[in-house]
């Protein structure tokens, strides 16, 4: 995972105040952002049979409320 993706994950996790409700659960969500860091989509990976539906819903709620910074341009 690159530094930008790691920072995105930390930003979302820092807003997860009720994380204890989902202990031992998992949800894989694919996030797509535009070049300015604005959310285009957040979709649970339906191929992941271990996804917890309630956790995915909560995760998507948090993702939609998170303001992402644009990735740094590489030259």
N, C-alpha and C positions, 0 to 999 in steps of 0.2 A: 504494500500500500504506500503510495507516495505521500509526501508531507502535506500537500493540499487536502487529499482525501482523509488523512488522519486528523487534520484540524477540523474538517467538516464533521467527522464522527464525534470528536470531543465537544464541539459546539452543540450538537444535538443532544448528546448524553448529559451535558451540564444542565439541561432544562428538564430532565427526566426525574422530577421530584418524587414520583410514586414508583420508582424502580423496584422497590421491595415486593410490590404486588406481582411482579413478573419474574421473580427469582427462578432460575433454572429453565426459563423459556427462551426461545430465540425467534427472530424474524429477520429475514434478509430482504432489504428494500433497495431497489435500483433507483438512484436519484439522477435526474438529468437537469443540468443547469445550462443557461445560455452563456455567452462570452462575458456578460456583465455580472454573472453570479446570480441571476434571477432563476427561480424554480420553473422548470418546464413540466416535469412530471416526477412523481414518487410512486412507484409500483412495487408491491411485494412480488418476490420471485415465486411464482406458482409451482415451479419445479422442485422447490425446497419443501419436502414433506414434513420437515420439523418446524415450519413456521407456525407460531401461535397466533390465531386470528385476532384475539383481543390486543395482543402486543403489537401486531402489525397496524391495527387501527390507531392505537395510541401513538405509535412511532410516526405514522403519516400525519397525524394531527400536529405533532411537534415539529416535524419537517416543514409543514406548511406555514408555521408561525416563526420559523427561524429565518433571519436575514443573513444570507451568505455573502461573503466578500468575493469579488471577482478573482480568478486565479491570476497570478503574476504572469506577465508576458515573458516568454523566453525569446531571446534573439540569437 
